[in-house]
Amino acid sequence: MTLLLDSHVLLWWLSDDPKLSALHRTLIADETGEVLISAITVAELSIKASLGKLEITGDLNAEIAANGFSFLPFTERHAATLRELPFHHRDPFDRMLISQAHSDGHVFLTSDSRCRLYDIVTR
């Protein structure tokens, strides 16, 4: 199973936050699957950190790699899928992540109920 993590799921994993569900913890820790972090997530977290809305200590990309996660680029195919998505969710970062999960068939790990309205597999 290939998992695409929502931004908050990644942050909760990296900080060992109790908000991370037991199911998400188990799925991410399962060494038989692949965990992907989108370039969109890195962009979102970087923007929020630069605006002072989020504190990120250390090198985020290095932490992602140290956890054995792979990076997922945002491609023109993903961008084109945005046109097909209904507006269940207005956040552009979430919409781009949803387009990646939709285009590539990844399981999207999120606690955002609005993301579950799309035709993608969520956990």
LINJOUR-V121339 format. One record per residue. N is the residue number from 1. OMEGA is omega in whole degrees, 0 to 359 (999 if undefined). Layout:
BEGIN
n: {N/N}
omega: {OMEGA/OMEGA}
END
This chain:
BEGIN
n: {1/2/3/4/5/6/7/8/9/10/11/12/13/14/15/16/17/18/19/20/21/22/23/24/25/26/27/28/29/30/31/32/33/34/35/36/37/38/39/40/41/42/43/44/45/46/47/48/49/50/51/52/53/54/55/56/57/58/59/60/61/62/63/64/65/66/67/68/69/70/71/72/73/74/75/76/77/78/79/80/81/82/83/84/85/86/87/88/89/90/91/92/93/94/95/96/97/98/99/100/101/102/103/104/105/106/107/108/109/110/111/112/113/114/115/116/117/118/119/120/121/122/123}
omega: {178/183/172/184/169/186/181/177/177/181/180/177/183/181/183/183/178/176/179/184/177/178/180/179/181/181/181/182/181/185/179/180/177/178/181/173/182/171/177/178/178/178/181/182/178/178/181/178/181/178/181/180/184/177/176/177/180/183/183/180/178/178/178/180/181/178/178/180/178/178/178/178/174/187/177/177/176/180/180/180/179/181/184/186/172/183/173/184/182/183/184/179/179/179/178/176/178/179/178/179/180/182/189/179/178/171/184/178/182/171/181/184/179/179/180/179/182/180/177/175/177/173/999}
END
